[in-house]
Amino acid sequence: MPELPEAETIARDLHARTAGARVAGVTISKRDILAPGTSPARLSRVLEGRTLQRVGRRGKNLVLEFDDEVRLVVNLGMTGRVVTSDSPRAADLSHVAARLHLVDGRALLYDDARRFGRLDLRDARAWATRDAELGIEPLSDAFTADRMFRITRHTIVPIRNLLLDQQRIAGVGNIYANEALFRAAIRPTRRSRRITRKEAALLCTALRDVLTESIEARGTTFSDYRDGNGEEGAFEAQLRVYGREGMPCIICGTPIKRVVLTNRSAFYCPVCQH
């Protein structure tokens, strides 16, 4: 599933291509990608004639902001892609589920092979409710070492699981949680409230660093993720533990181990991480 760096990369690409464009119409080919309350008729009625002012991100979601504080929230699920019809790789799409036709003749295409993603139309009040359900943004100024430490104080869940809790920290998924924990020398199985203040500071810095570096590399592609131009991300080459079970740790040479936490794999060095 695309995480914060992938969603941020797509948002920046789409904003550069579409900010200021006006919607001429909406075509929905697969209704199951619509969230409850977001029907094809409602999408057409609300979006037609509106101007796309900004494409942003909240957590792992793309947020398309239109005039009158209308927002179309796009969760990419496992295989969702959003590109403009004039992007270099648009012709490669074979599972287009939604089209936002633009007055300039282009279209904004939502493609989703497995259709686990969702398009959710929200007015200002409904968006405020959704926004409040999400945790702190880890690249925001409010995400400090002290905030990270306070987040860990009241739960015994493994620290990897805590980092995946979108109600606590928005946007972090399994790839970057594992990578940040390796950089902070914290084992993913460690109980959250056993994290020390010093370790919380290291984790805060590591998380911000790995997310920023991945954005600079335009995200991580294993199979399905593509940026807003339809191209693969390049951060996979910089991964230090994720998906590297049995391979030598880049620091000490010890084979990387894998453990399953709540049905999801976590990777760590048994020597470097404690």
Secondary structure by P-SEA (a helix, b strand, c coil): cccaaaaaaaaaaaaacccccccccccccccccccccccaaaaaacccccccccccccccbbbbbcccbbbbbbccccbbbbbccccccccccccccccccccccccbbbbbccccbbbbbbcaaaaaaaaaacccccccccccaaaaaaaaccccccaaaaaacccccccccaaaaaaaaaaaccccccccccccaaaaaaaaaaaaaaaaaaaaacbbbcccccccccbbbccccccccccccccccccccccbbbbbcccbbbbbcccccc
